[in-house]
Amino acid sequence: MTTLPTKQNKKLGLVIDLDICVGCHACAVNCKEWNTSGHSSPLHDIDPYGDDPTGVWFNRIHTFEVESEINGSKTVHFPKSCLHCSDAPCVTVCPTGASYKREEDGIVLVNPDTCIGCKLCSWSCPYGAREYDEEAGIMKKCTLCVDKIYNENIPKADRVPACVSTCPAGARSFGDLGDENSDIFKLVEERNGYDLMPEQDCAPTNKYLPPREKNNQFSSNKLESITQDKEIAFDSWKEIIENASK
Amino acid sequence: MHPSKSIIFFTVSSGTGYGILLCLSYLAFVTDINFDNNVKLLLIITSFVFISAGLLSSTLHLGHPERAWRSFSQWKSSWLSREGLAAVITFLPLIIFYLLWYLDNFFYIYFLHLTSALCLITIYCTGQMYATLKTIPAWNNKLVTPIYGINAICMGSLTVYCLSHFHEFEVNYLYNFTIASLTLCLFMKLIYWYIISKKTTSTANSATGLGRDNNISLFEGPHTGKNFLTTEMINKIKKEKANFLRLCFTILTCILPIYMIIQEPSLIIDVFILKLSFFFVLIFALVGMLIERYLFFIQAKHVVSLYYGENKV
């Protein structure tokens, strides 16, 4: 049903540590791999080997350059997938009831048999978490690997979303964010985890941990270009390298 | 936002059809609308074709049009569902009104007003569907729903006014009504354009949470190419082009019809030329309205663009 559940027994979600993420895109790749044969399979690609490939992805990594007076300039890799909001607008706008939020664990899912592909849910989501599958004519989205986290046929340690189990840096954590005694809840408390776009009032379950402040002597030095003139830029670099090698 | 052709056609076409009924409802209040049978038939066919063509077109953008009936179920929470339901329910009194009106049965008047009320409800639901989307600040605006209403009313009354040249029927009462609704439509659009040029709700800072006074820029997008989000939600139009299109709308939909309606009594031209010119006034006004709806979509920024290089929306 398109109304949101009045209570949630659990709030399963992800915590993404922006201090650790190295932007390798492994989480996005493994997400695609698992899900293209899972609950929402297949995740279609259009023109995959052509000049203009597009396709369905549930997880994407954006990279931002952040400049501040204290920390100088730094690069922040920013993975983004469905945040499984407590007050999910994508659920209430759905005209057919295909989009729903589960009472037992808070996961937001789409019923592929009743979705009419009107795309209104994608318009209502501030985070761009919904993916329209052109070939299938229906909306798809991150399922928090619902077919993996409860799967009794795989070892217990693997029963976490694909993006979490594959992250080589350990930047992603999974757990019940509604349980104050859980490790993941404590992690968010300890590191001042925050919501994305709180002004949209979606009450996202997933939290982001901010990059730690870098307090070394070099961090506050902004990089300056060695020349304004593009034509002599290469010569200047050549000079610097030659001097250094002497 | 991506300006979907089927949705733009739907709003203009169905809106005009509903507007014709609202206009007839107004006429029924102030005068007798028991026109000649040919006139009735003309108005019945025109309004029915406008409404049905629009509604059919609206299903074209669906991934699964054959499942459209499922959208009647979630009226408790979804404006889109309410819109679909209201649009279908409207057909019931509409058809009864058509029959009774054509057969000169006095009861048509009740069904006409009932139909008009349902038309207004349908338009209200359409407007609310857009106006309740917080993610698109240009639409999350108190003027959006009234603009859907005034667009329908002014296009409907202009259609009836123009059609009156083909089968002579009394539309003196419509003279002021049409001019007033067209003028109001223009003023509401001017205010709307002013508001959307000022309003911002979210920034790249709030979208990423990477500090308040930090300067954030997108260093690298998630793909080298486009994706669903960039094609559906991130569309841009040059300011000069948008201003030109706004001017086109203003002239085609508002100024030209008002000028023609006011100048008509002083025009000394052949009747055929007059008919033809009012036919073109209507066509131009409809084109102007299509342009205005196109701008409504293409100029609306979605907050997801903050993850793709935009700094504030």
HADDOCK unambig.tbl for C-alpha pairs under 7 A between the chains (distance, minus, plus):
assign (segid A and resid 2 and name CA) (segid B and resid 74 and name CA) 6.58 0.50 0.50
assign (segid A and resid 2 and name CA) (segid B and resid 77 and name CA) 6.70 0.50 0.50
assign (segid A and resid 3 and name CA) (segid B and resid 77 and name CA) 6.29 0.50 0.50
assign (segid A and resid 52 and name CA) (segid B and resid 225 and name CA) 6.70 0.50 0.50
assign (segid A and resid 54 and name CA) (segid B and resid 226 and name CA) 6.48 0.50 0.50
assign (segid A and resid 54 and name CA) (segid B and resid 227 and name CA) 5.58 0.50 0.50
assign (segid A and resid 55 and name CA) (segid B and resid 227 and name CA) 6.81 0.50 0.50
assign (segid A and resid 60 and name CA) (segid B and resid 222 and name CA) 5.61 0.50 0.50
assign (segid A and resid 61 and name CA) (segid B and resid 222 and name CA) 5.06 0.50 0.50
assign (segid A and resid 62 and name CA) (segid B and resid 220 and name CA) 6.23 0.50 0.50
assign (segid A and resid 62 and name CA) (segid B and resid 221 and name CA) 5.13 0.50 0.50
assign (segid A and resid 62 and name CA) (segid B and resid 222 and name CA) 4.99 0.50 0.50
assign (segid A and resid 63 and name CA) (segid B and resid 218 and name CA) 6.16 0.50 0.50
assign (segid A and resid 63 and name CA) (segid B and resid 219 and name CA) 5.39 0.50 0.50
assign (segid A and resid 63 and name CA) (segid B and resid 220 and name CA) 4.95 0.50 0.50
assign (segid A and resid 63 and name CA) (segid B and resid 221 and name CA) 6.38 0.50 0.50
assign (segid A and resid 64 and name CA) (segid B and resid 216 and name CA) 6.59 0.50 0.50
assign (segid A and resid 64 and name CA) (segid B and resid 217 and name CA) 5.63 0.50 0.50
assign (segid A and resid 64 and name CA) (segid B and resid 218 and name CA) 4.49 0.50 0.50
assign (segid A and resid 64 and name CA) (segid B and resid 219 and name CA) 4.85 0.50 0.50
assign (segid A and resid 64 and name CA) (segid B and resid 220 and name CA) 6.78 0.50 0.50
assign (segid A and resid 65 and name CA) (segid B and resid 216 and name CA) 5.79 0.50 0.50
assign (segid A and resid 65 and name CA) (segid B and resid 217 and name CA) 5.30 0.50 0.50
assign (segid A and resid 65 and name CA) (segid B and resid 218 and name CA) 6.12 0.50 0.50
assign (segid A and resid 65 and name CA) (segid B and resid 219 and name CA) 5.47 0.50 0.50
assign (segid A and resid 66 and name CA) (segid B and resid 214 and name CA) 6.36 0.50 0.50
assign (segid A and resid 66 and name CA) (segid B and resid 215 and name CA) 5.75 0.50 0.50
assign (segid A and resid 66 and name CA) (segid B and resid 216 and name CA) 4.69 0.50 0.50
assign (segid A and resid 66 and name CA) (segid B and resid 217 and name CA) 6.64 0.50 0.50
assign (segid A and resid 67 and name CA) (segid B and resid 214 and name CA) 5.58 0.50 0.50
assign (segid A and resid 67 and name CA) (segid B and resid 215 and name CA) 5.01 0.50 0.50
assign (segid A and resid 67 and name CA) (segid B and resid 216 and name CA) 6.45 0.50 0.50
assign (segid A and resid 68 and name CA) (segid B and resid 214 and name CA) 4.84 0.50 0.50
assign (segid A and resid 68 and name CA) (segid B and resid 215 and name CA) 6.43 0.50 0.50
assign (segid A and resid 92 and name CA) (segid B and resid 77 and name CA) 5.57 0.50 0.50
assign (segid A and resid 92 and name CA) (segid B and resid 78 and name CA) 5.89 0.50 0.50
assign (segid A and resid 93 and name CA) (segid B and resid 77 and name CA) 6.70 0.50 0.50
assign (segid A and resid 93 and name CA) (segid B and resid 78 and name CA) 4.57 0.50 0.50
assign (segid A and resid 93 and name CA) (segid B and resid 79 and name CA) 6.79 0.50 0.50
assign (segid A and resid 94 and name CA) (segid B and resid 78 and name CA) 6.03 0.50 0.50
assign (segid A and resid 95 and name CA) (segid B and resid 71 and name CA) 4.61 0.50 0.50
assign (segid A and resid 95 and name CA) (segid B and resid 72 and name CA) 6.92 0.50 0.50
assign (segid A and resid 95 and name CA) (segid B and resid 73 and name CA) 6.89 0.50 0.50
assign (segid A and resid 95 and name CA) (segid B and resid 74 and name CA) 5.21 0.50 0.50
assign (segid A and resid 95 and name CA) (segid B and resid 78 and name CA) 5.47 0.50 0.50
assign (segid A and resid 95 and name CA) (segid B and resid 80 and name CA) 5.73 0.50 0.50
assign (segid A and resid 95 and name CA) (segid B and resid 81 and name CA) 4.49 0.50 0.50
assign (segid A and resid 96 and name CA) (segid B and resid 70 and name CA) 5.18 0.50 0.50
assign (segid A and resid 96 and name CA) (segid B and resid 71 and name CA) 4.40 0.50 0.50
assign (segid A and resid 96 and name CA) (segid B and resid 72 and name CA) 7.00 0.50 0.50
assign (segid A and resid 96 and name CA) (segid B and resid 73 and name CA) 5.93 0.50 0.50
assign (segid A and resid 96 and name CA) (segid B and resid 74 and name CA) 5.81 0.50 0.50
assign (segid A and resid 97 and name CA) (segid B and resid 74 and name CA) 6.26 0.50 0.50
assign (segid A and resid 116 and name CA) (segid B and resid 62 and name CA) 6.13 0.50 0.50
assign (segid A and resid 116 and name CA) (segid B and resid 63 and name CA) 5.79 0.50 0.50
assign (segid A and resid 116 and name CA) (segid B and resid 64 and name CA) 4.76 0.50 0.50
assign (segid A and resid 116 and name CA) (segid B and resid 65 and name CA) 6.67 0.50 0.50
assign (segid A and resid 116 and name CA) (segid B and resid 67 and name CA) 5.74 0.50 0.50
assign (segid A and resid 116 and name CA) (segid B and resid 68 and name CA) 6.38 0.50 0.50
assign (segid A and resid 117 and name CA) (segid B and resid 62 and name CA) 5.11 0.50 0.50
assign (segid A and resid 117 and name CA) (segid B and resid 63 and name CA) 4.31 0.50 0.50
assign (segid A and resid 117 and name CA) (segid B and resid 64 and name CA) 6.03 0.50 0.50
assign (segid A and resid 118 and name CA) (segid B and resid 61 and name CA) 6.97 0.50 0.50
assign (segid A and resid 118 and name CA) (segid B and resid 62 and name CA) 4.91 0.50 0.50
assign (segid A and resid 118 and name CA) (segid B and resid 63 and name CA) 6.65 0.50 0.50
assign (segid A and resid 124 and name CA) (segid B and resid 133 and name CA) 5.73 0.50 0.50
assign (segid A and resid 124 and name CA) (segid B and resid 135 and name CA) 5.94 0.50 0.50
assign (segid A and resid 125 and name CA) (segid B and resid 135 and name CA) 6.78 0.50 0.50
assign (segid A and resid 126 and name CA) (segid B and resid 135 and name CA) 5.34 0.50 0.50
assign (segid A and resid 126 and name CA) (segid B and resid 303 and name CA) 5.78 0.50 0.50
assign (segid A and resid 126 and name CA) (segid B and resid 304 and name CA) 5.58 0.50 0.50
assign (segid A and resid 127 and name CA) (segid B and resid 304 and name CA) 5.62 0.50 0.50
assign (segid A and resid 128 and name CA) (segid B and resid 229 and name CA) 6.48 0.50 0.50
assign (segid A and resid 128 and name CA) (segid B and resid 304 and name CA) 5.68 0.50 0.50
assign (segid A and resid 131 and name CA) (segid B and resid 228 and name CA) 6.56 0.50 0.50
assign (segid A and resid 132 and name CA) (segid B and resid 228 and name CA) 6.66 0.50 0.50
assign (segid A and resid 137 and name CA) (segid B and resid 63 and name CA) 3.90 0.50 0.50
assign (segid A and resid 137 and name CA) (segid B and resid 64 and name CA) 6.10 0.50 0.50
assign (segid A and resid 138 and name CA) (segid B and resid 63 and name CA) 5.90 0.50 0.50
assign (segid A and resid 196 and name CA) (segid B and resid 206 and name CA) 6.42 0.50 0.50
assign (segid A and resid 196 and name CA) (segid B and resid 207 and name CA) 5.33 0.50 0.50
assign (segid A and resid 196 and name CA) (segid B and resid 208 and name CA) 6.09 0.50 0.50
assign (segid A and resid 196 and name CA) (segid B and resid 209 and name CA) 6.14 0.50 0.50
assign (segid A and resid 197 and name CA) (segid B and resid 206 and name CA) 4.96 0.50 0.50
assign (segid A and resid 197 and name CA) (segid B and resid 207 and name CA) 4.80 0.50 0.50
assign (segid A and resid 200 and name CA) (segid B and resid 134 and name CA) 6.75 0.50 0.50
assign (segid A and resid 210 and name CA) (segid B and resid 210 and name CA) 6.96 0.50 0.50
